[in-house]
Amino acid sequence: MPQTQTIRVLLIDDHAVVRSGLRMLVESRPGFEVAGEAANRAEALAIAEREQPDVILLDLDMNNDNGLNFLPQLLAVAKRARVLILTGMRAPDAYSQAMRLGASGLLLKEKAIDVLIKAIEKVHAGEVWFDRSTIGNVLTEISRAGGIRSIGAMTEMSRDPRAAEIATLTEREREVSALIGEGLKNRQIASRLFISETTVRHHLTSVFDKLGVSDRLELIIYTYRHGLAKPPC
């Protein structure tokens, strides 16, 4: 995908060899730059605040610390950054927690280099990089707490304080929102609705403004909370 600006990436991992490898991979691609490296929480927060990276690659298992423990702090000091968890841990609960804490994506270290680069590009562009099972686990928890209504539950929607803003959506914007809730990317949505990707982006900009959400992850959660899409089974 063509780059119109340099994507500045902060690498946070306690293994120097891993950071060195990631640096070589990231900097070998046009349009990418490593904004810094950190081996622990203190370094990570200091560099994130000073450098203001676009994307942060964050490991979960950091010596005696866990990257999730300071993820909210990272997002607070690096105001425009999006966090992509890059981990070797297979821990679904941690994945769900990362999503709830504001990570824009999660990728296992075993994935191919091209997948990593694509994930960085996608989260930088405002999309999310979670598999459907991770999103499904989070939404199941919300559902158990009574936060998700089934589609067609009009009596519930009528009591929903968000009903007024939902009513401002056009039919097409509702369709786009529902497909986002299914986990589809812009190109897939465009193909499904027989419209251009540019038109999809225009609809999403309008939806974000009307619903008061800032990115695709928030919109996904919103669609399930307010009955615009069905939670994955």
N, C-alpha and C positions, 0 to 999 in steps of 0.2 A: 504494500500500500504506500503511495507516495507520501513523503513527509513534507509538510509546509513549515515546520519548525523543529528545532532540536528537542528531543525528549531527554530530560535530565533525570538520571536514575541514581538513587541512593541505595547502596548495598549494606544490609545489616545481617551479619552472620559471624558467629564466634570462631569459625575455622578460616584461617588465613588462606589456605589452599583453595577453599571454595570461593572466597571473595576474589582471589586472583583469577580463577577460571571464569567467574561471572564477568569480571571486568573485561577480560579479553573477548568474551562472547558479545557483550553489549557494545563495546567500542569497535568491534569489527563490522558493525552494521551502520550504514549511512543514516544520519539523522538521529543517532543516539550518542549520549555522552554520560559518563559516570560523574555524578556530582560529589561523590565521596564514599568512604567505606567506614563502617563502625563494627566493633567487636562486642560491644556491651551497651546497656541502657544509657549510661551517661554520655558516651560518645555519640550514640544515635540521636539523642535529643539535642545535643549541642550542634551537631552537623546539620540536622534537619532544620533547626531554627536559623542557622547562619546561611545555609545554601538554598533553602526553599526549593527542594526538588519537585519534579512533576510526578514521579512515581517512586515509591519506596518498596524495594524487595525485602521482605522481613521474614527471617527464620523464626520458628516457634521455640525450638529447643536451644537455649543459649546458656551453656554452663549450668549455673544454679538458678537461672531466671527463665521466664517464659515470655516470648515476644508479645503475647496477648496482654500481659500485665501492664505494658506501657504503650500499647497501641492507641488508646484514647489520647495520651499525652503527645504522641507523635502527630496525630491529626490536629491537635490543638496548636502545636508550634509550627508545623509545616502546613500553612493554611490552605494551599491550593493542591497539596499532594494527594494522590490516591495510593492506597496501600494494597500491594499484591503479596499475599502470603506464599512463600516458597519453602516447602518443608518436605522432609523425608518421613515425618510422622504419619501414621495411619490412625487418626483419632477423630471419628465423626463428631463427637461432642465438642472438640476443640474447633473443628471446622464451623460448626453452627455458632459457637461463641464468637469466632472471628467475624462472621457475617453480622451478628447482632452488634458488635462493637464498632462496625463501620468499615471493615475491609471491603475493597471493591472486587476482590477475587482471591482464588486459592489454587495453587498448582503444585503437584508433587515434583520433587527433584528428578525423578526418573524420566520425566517427559522429555521429548526431543527438543533440541535447541530452537527449531523453528516455531514450536508451540509456545515456548517461553517468550520469544520476540513478539509473536502474535498476541499473546496475553497482555504484554506490556502496552502494545499499541491500543488494544481494545479498552483497557481500564483507563488509559490516558484520554481516550476519546469519550469517556463517560459511560461506557458499557460495563457490564459485570462479567466475571469469569468464574462462575461456580457451576458445578454440575447440578442437575435437577434434584438429585437425592439430598444434597446439602440444603438447597432451598426448601425442599419438602420437609426436612426434619425441623427446620425453624418454624415453618408455617404450621406444622402439626402441633408444636408447643403452643403457638398463639391460639390455635383452634381449641385446644384443651382448656385454655384460660378463658374461652368464650369470646375471643377477639375476631373470629372469622364467621361470617354468615353465609349460608348457602345462596347460590344464585337464584333469583326469583323470589327471595324472601322480602316481599314488598312492604310488609308491615314493619319489619326491622329497618329497612331502608328509610321508611318515612320518619323513624325516630333518630336516624343517623344525622348528627350535626353536620356531616360532610355532604348531605344529600343535595344541598343548594349548589355547591360548587360542582358536584358530579353532573347535575342537571344542565350545566353550561356546556358540557362536552357535546360535540356534534356526533352523529352516528358513526362517521369515519374515525373520529378520535377515539370513540369507544372500542371500535374494532381494533385499532392499532394498540390501544392499552391492553385489551384482552390477549392479543398475540404476544405482547411483551411479557405478560403474565405466564404465557406458555413457554417462555424462554427463547423465543425466536429472535434472530438478529435482524438488522435493518434489511439486508438483502433478501432474507427469507420472507419477511413481511411484505416487501415490495412485490415479490413473486406471487405470494398468496393473494394479494389484493389487486394485482395487475396495475400497479402504480410505480413510479420511479423511487429510487432510494432518497433522492432529494426531497420528494414529496413526503416520504416517511419522516425524514428529519424535521420538516416544517411542522407536521402534525405533532411530533413529539415535543417540539419547542412550545407549541400552543398548550399541549396537555400539561407539561411541567408548570407552565405559568398558571393555568386555571386551577390545578390541584395543589399547588404550593409544594411540589417535590423538586429536588435538585438533580436527581440522576435516575438511572434505570433501576438500580437496586431499590431505592425508595418507592419508585412506581410499582415494581413487582410486589412489594409488601402491601402497598396501598390497594392494588387490584384485588388481593385476596381478603384483606380486611373489610373491604366495602362491596364485595360481591360482583366486581367487574370481571373476574376470571375465577375458574375453579381451581382449588389447590390440587397439586399432583397427588395421585393415589400412592 
